[in-house]
Amino acid sequence: MTSTKTRFQHSYGQLGNFFSRVTQPTPVQAPQWIAFNQALADSLSLPEALQESETALLLYAGNLEDERWRDSDAANVIEPRALAYAGHQFGHFVPQLGDGRALLLTEVVPEDSPHKTFDIQLKGAGPTAFSRGGDGRSPLGPVLREYLVSEAMHHLGVPTTRALAAVASGEYVYRDSPLPGAILTRVASSHIRVGTFQFAAAHGGVEHVKKLADYTIKRHFPELLEGPSGGPRYLALLQQVMQRQAHLIAEWTRVGFVHGVMNTDNTSICGETIDYGPCAFLDTFINDKVFSSIDRNGRYRFSNQPRIAQWNLARLAETLLPLIDDKAPNSDERTVALLTDIIRDFPHVYAQKRDHSLARKFGIASIGDLDEHGKTDLLALMDEFYQATEADELDHTLAFSSLTQQADRAEGPFSELAKTTKNAAHWPLWRKRWLTLLNQAHAKQPFSVMAQANPRLIPRNHRVQQIIHQAEESGDLTEFFRCHRAWSNPYNYADLGDNKDLLLPPEPNEQVTRTFCGT
């Protein structure tokens, strides 16, 4: 295939069969388009052969044996590979995991971003060598969930993998009952995980860890190639991954997102949200909220996500330890101390990023613009706000979007909301102190700052569940497309017209209290 707009490569495959296995997807009987993300395709400068066409439908369905695909001019850029990785799952190490239902098709280098490479991956395209007895397929529900939520996260400004296409397989998959099947095409900066490093350490030793680390640096952190080589470079790699993880979790905190399964095999080296199984967004603010049906002890609760990110980084540090040790006397102790210092610094780095991110939710464009007294006042106001919203059982998104709408008004929606709360007398006093701080900080256009940090629309859990139910029961995708369009503009503070109902939290009988992996 020739194209002046993009080029394709298989750099990860060149690492060898230790890290991935060539695997052909299993064809499906009657593929049909569900959705295609034209905006993402345009941003990747994908050629027409990989856009919404009959030939592309065969690709995104996994029907690569179809002669129409084999004879296409795009066939030569595709080399499906299942990636190997290990992982700590709920704190317990599993040395052999890997892509049980996913296949990396190719890597894309867009013309306007020649220094960026993106993976294109199929999910639900059949069994692989890593399926561990599974069928490698996906029901329709998880495909719709990941398509909707990952794209909503992108528009919320949270680092994430993205959805390029969703295809119905025309077949059923069997879980507790027969369910319609589907296949998702996912785009990511890469699919290298903490678990990938753990797999290399467990099965290949220092040579394979070094090979993976060097590849990761070259692909994702090329600026490190300009600095010292050897141990300092791998220390710098850990620091860079730590910075990205801190930013990611700070952004999850900002929008009230609960990942649900922060295992090391779900922790991207690139700092992107990956794998949308039992994920959910907070409705009523509960700091220790757990959604995942398999998280019985609350390991991955909302408030614990920063600590789990730090724990996962420590597991990455363990794999890098042999690369940093220079074999000098007492080098083991010094190396462990260096790595430990980086890991111990995570709470500080996270707190800085979180405070900067949350300050915007309260109208301060940069917390660095405040003096120490102002920072102290702001942090106190923020803590009080979160404690009061939890005590008053306020909806997380509505509370902040209501606050945003009265940033430059004497009264507003938040004032009305506060009247119905248990601590109604507290809110006028809090609001007065907040407005005083904005004035003292000479905050410029607080509404504009807040309107870009506080979404009005999120993919509420009950809406996602309703969409999945409608699609499974009747094939009706009307709500899927309506919500996808609305959630692509989450910071819309103008009139929402026919989408006003999407602002509303669930009724008691609509609440989603448990979410599932769905695989």
N, C-alpha and C positions, 0 to 999 in steps of 0.2 A: 504494500500500500504506500502510496506517495501522498504527501501533504506538505504544504508550505507553512502550515500553522502549528504543527505539533510533531513530536517524534516519540517513539516508543522504545522501551528497553526492558531488559530482564536482569537488572543488576543484582537483585537478591538471589535469583536462581544461580548466578555465577559464583555464589558462595559455596555451592556444592550440595549434594544430596543429603548431607548431614542436617542441614537447616530446613530443607523442604523436599517434597517428593512430587514429581510430575504425575498428575492425576487427571484423567478425563472426566468431565461431569457426566452424569447419567441423563440421557435425553428424556423429555416429558412428552406426553401424547398430544396435547392440544393447547399450546401456550397462547395466552392473550395478554395484551397490554393492560396493566392497571394504571400506571403513571410513569411519566418520563420527565425528568428535571431538565428542561431546556436551558434554564439560566445557568445551571452548573455545567452542562455540556458546553455552553458558549464560553464560560470562564476557563474551561480546560482546552478550548480550541479543538474540540473533537471533530474529526472528519465526518462527512455525511454518513459514511458506512457504519458509524458507531452511534448515530443519532436515531430518532424515532422512525424506523423503517422496518420492513419485513425481514431484511437480513439481520438488522440489529436485534430484533425480537428473538431470532434463533440464538444469537450470542447470549443475550441476557436470560434466556430460558435454559441455557446449557446444552443446546442441541447442536454441538459442534461437529457431529458426525453427519448431519444433514448435508447433502451435496450442494445445496444452495449456499450454505455457509462455507464449506470446504473450497468452493470455487470462487468465493468472494475475494476481492483484493485486500481485505482486512485480515484474512485468516493468518497471514504470516507474522502478525505482531502478537498473537495470542499463544501463551504457553502456560496452561493452568497448573498451579502448584498448590499443594496443601502444606502449610507451614507447621513446623514442629515447635513446641514450647512446653514447659513445665508450669508449675504454679503452686502457690499456697492458697488453698481454698478453705476459707473460714479458719485460717491459722494452721492448717495441716498441709504438709508438703506432699504433692503428687508429682512424681518425677517424669511422668509421661502423659501429656495431654495432647495438644495440637489441634489443628483445624479438622474437627469431626464432620463439619457440614459447610465448610467454606473453602473457596479456591481463589487464589490470587491469579488473575488473568494476565495482567500486564502492568507496566508502569508508564505513566504519561508525563512528558515534559512539555508544558505549554510554551508556545512561542514567546509570549509576553512575560513569562516567568522562567527563563532558562536555568535558573539556579534552584528551582523547586521541582520535586518529583512527587507524583501522586500514584498510589496504588488503586487499581480497579479490581474489586473482589466480588465474587458471587457468594451468596449465603443461601443454603438450602438446595444446592445443586447435586446432591447425592452423596453416598458414602465415600470415605477416603481411608487411607491406611491408619488414620488416627480416630476413626469413628467409635471404637470400643463397643462394637455391637449395635450401634445406632443405625438408623436408616439414612442419615445425612440430609433429611428433608426438613422443611419448615412449614408449619401451618400458616394460613393467611394472617391470623391475628398478630403474631410477632413481627411479620413483615410490615403490616400497616403501622404498628406501633413505632418501629424503628424509623420508618420513613417520615412519619409525622413529627416525632419528638426530636430526631436528630436535625431535621430541617428547621424546626422551631428554635432549637438551641443555637443553630448558626445565626438566625436572625435576632436572637436575644444577645448575640455577641459573645457567646461562650465557645471556647475552642472545642471542636467536635469533628468526628467523622461525619460524612454526609451521604445522602441517598441519591443515586443517579437514576435508578429505575426500579420498578416493581412489576413483576410478571406473574399472572396466575398460571399454574401448571396444568390445569385441566384434570388433575388427579386428586385423590384424597390421601391424606396421611392419617395414621392411626395413633391416637394417644389414648385418653380415656374413652373417646368416641371418634368416629370418622370426622375429619375436618378438611375443608378445602385447602389445597396446598398452594404455595407461592414461593417465589425466589426474589431476593433483594439484591440489587447491585449497589455496593458500598464503595465510597471513595474516601481514602485516608492519606495523610502525609506518609505513613507507612504503617505496617502492622507489627512492628518490633515492640515487644512488651518486656516488662521486668521478667516475666516468665520465660522469655526467649533466652535471656542471659542465664537464668537458672538452669534451663535445659542444656545450654552449652557447658556450664560448669559441671553439671551432674554426669553428663554422658561423654563429653569431649575433653574436659580439662582446660588448662590455661591456654593452650594453643587455640582452641576454638573460641574461648572467651575473647582473646585478643583479636582474632579475626572478625568477630562480630562487633567488638568495640571500635575497631578501626573503620569498619564499614559504616557504623552508626555516626561516627564523627565526620567522616567524609560526606555523608548524605545529609545529615541534619545539623551538624555544628561545624561547618567548614572553617569558621573563624578560629577554631582551636588549632588548626594546622599551622597557623602563623606563630603560635607560641611554642613553648618548650615541648619536647617529645618525651616519651617514656612515662614514668609515674606521674609527673605533674599534669600531663595531658589527660590521663584517665581520672585524676582527681578533679580536673576542670570539667570533664564529662559529667561526673556525678553532680557537681555544683550546678551545671546547666539544666540537667534533668530535674534537680531539686527546685530550681527557680520556676520551671514550667509547671511542675506539679503544684507548687504553692499558688501560682496564678490561677490554675484551673480550679482548685478547691475554693479559692476566694470568690471566683465567679459563680460556682455552684451555690455558695452561701448567699451571694447577692440575690439570686433569683429563686432561692428556696428549693433547690433540686436535691433529691435523694437518689444516689446511684443504685443502691440496693445490694450490689455484689462487687465490692472493691477487692477482689482477689488479685494476686500479683499477675495472673494471666489476663486480667482486665485492666492493667495499668500500662498505658502507652508511654513509651520513652519520649514521644513527641509532645506529651502534655495535652492530648486530645481526649475528650470523652469518647469511650469506645464500649460497645455492647450495651444495648438498651433492653435488657431483660426485665427484671422486676423494678424498674426505675419508677419514680413518681415525683410530683411537685407537691409541696405543702399547700393545703387549703388552710384550715385553722392552724395558726402558728403553734407548733409543739416542738420544742428544741430537741427532744430525744425521740422524735417520731421514727418509727420503723414501719416500712411497707412490705418488704420482701417476706414471702411466706416461709422461706427456708432460713431466715435470720432469726432463729428462736431466742438467741441471747442478746440481740441488739448490737452485735458487733459493728454493723454498718449503719447505725442510726445517724440521723442528720448531724447531731452535735459531735459525733465521733469521727467524722470523715477526715478532718485534719490529722488526727492522731494515727489513723489507718494509713494515710498517705506517707507519714513519717516512717511507720513500721515497714511499709512496702519499699521505701527507699533504702532502709537498712538492709533488706534482703538483696537489693541491687548492689549495695556496697560490699556485701560479702562475696559476691561473684567477682568483683573488681580487685579484691585484696591481693591476689597473686601478681597482678599487673603492676602494682604500685611498689611492692616490696623489692628493694634494691639489693637484698642479700647481705647488706653490711651488718656489722655487729649490732645487736638490739634493734634491727630494722623492723621485726615483727611488731614490737611494741610501738615504735614510732608510726608505722603505717596504720595500725589500728587506731592510734590516737588521732591521726589526720582525718581518717574516714569518720571517726566518731564525732569529731568537731563539726564536720559538715552536717551530719545527721542531726546533731543537737542544735544546730542553728536553724533547722527548719521551722520550729514554732515562731521564732523571731521574724524570719522572712515571710512566713505566712501571715503573721499578724500585721506586718507592714502593708502587704498587698490587700489583705482583707479590710483594714482600716481605710486605705485609699479608696477601695471599691465602695465600701459602705458609706463613706463620707459623701460621695456623690448622691446617694439615696436621700441625704438630708440637705442637699443644696450647696455643698462645699466642693468646688471643682477639683481642688487639690489640698489634701490635708497638710501638705508641706507649706502652704501659704499661711498657716496659723502659727502664732507663737505658742510656747509651751502651755501657757494658761488656757489659750483657746483650744488646744488639742485636748487638754484634760477635761474641759467643759463639754466638748463635742463627744468624747468617748463616754462620758457620764450620761449625756442625753441619749446616746445610741443605746447604751445598756438599759436605761430606764424604759425606752420605747419598746425594746424587745421583751423585757420582763412584763411590761404592762399589756402588750398585745397577747402574750401567752396567758397571763392571768385573766384577761377579759375575753379570751377565746376569739380573738379577731382573725379574720381571714388575712393571711400574709400579703397577698397581692393587692387586695382591695384596700388594706390599711395604708400601704405605701402609695398607691395610685391616688387615693383620696387626699393624702397629705400633700402630694405633688400639686394637686389642683387648687390648693389654697395657699401655696407658697408665697404668693404676692397679693393675697386677699385678706380682708379683715375676718371674713367668715368663709366657710366652704364646706364641701362634702364631708371632710374629716370631722368638722365640728358636729355635724348631724350624726355621724357614726358614733362619735364619742358619747353622745347623750344616752345611748342605749346600753352602755357598758356598766360593769360592776363598779368601776372606779371613775365614774363620770366626772367627779369633782377634781380629779387629778389632772385631767387632760388640758383644761384651760391654763393651768399653771405651767405645765410642761411646754405647751405651745408658746406661751409668753417668753419663757427662757430660750426656747429654740429661735424665735424671731429676733430676740435680743442678740444672740450669738451671730446670726446672719448679718445683722447690722454692724456689729463690732468687727466682724471679719471682712466687711465691705464686699460681701458675696455678690458677684455680678450675675444677674439673670438666674436666680436660683431655680425658677420654674424650668428653664431650658436645661439646666444641669440635671435636675431630678427627672425630667421627662425622658432623658436618654439613659437613665439608670433604673427607673422603676417601670417595669412593663405593666400595661393594663391587661394584656391578653397573654395567657400561658396555656399550654396544652393540658387543661385540667383533666385529672384522672378519670372522672366519670364521663367526660366527653369522649375521651379516647376509647373507653370501654363501650360506650354506645355506638361509636363508629364501627368498632370491630364486630359487635353483635349484629348490626344491620347488614354488614358485608357478608358475614358467615350465614345468616339466616335467609337473606333474600338477594344477595349480590348487589344491594343498593349502595353506591359509593357517593351519593349526593352530599352527605355530611362530611365525608372524607375530603372532598375537593373544597367545600365551603370553608371548613376549618383550616385546611392547609393554606388557603389564600389569606384568611384572617390572621393566622399565626405567623405569617410571613411579614406582618407589619405590627409587631407586638407593642411598639411604643406610640401607637396611634392615639393621640389625645384629642383628635377631632371627633366629629359625630360618626359613630360606628354604624349608623343606619340599621340595616337588618341583622347586624351582628351583635347588637347590644346584649342579647341573651348569653353570649359567650363570656361576658363579664361575671356572670353570676356563679357563686360557689354552689356546690351540690346541695340539694335538699337532703334531709336525714336519710331518706330511703335510697338516695343515689350515691351515697358516700362509698368510696373505694378504700377499704381498710387493709386489703392484702393484694399484693401483685405477685406475678409468677414469672418464672423464666420463660415458659412457653415453648421450649425447644422439643 
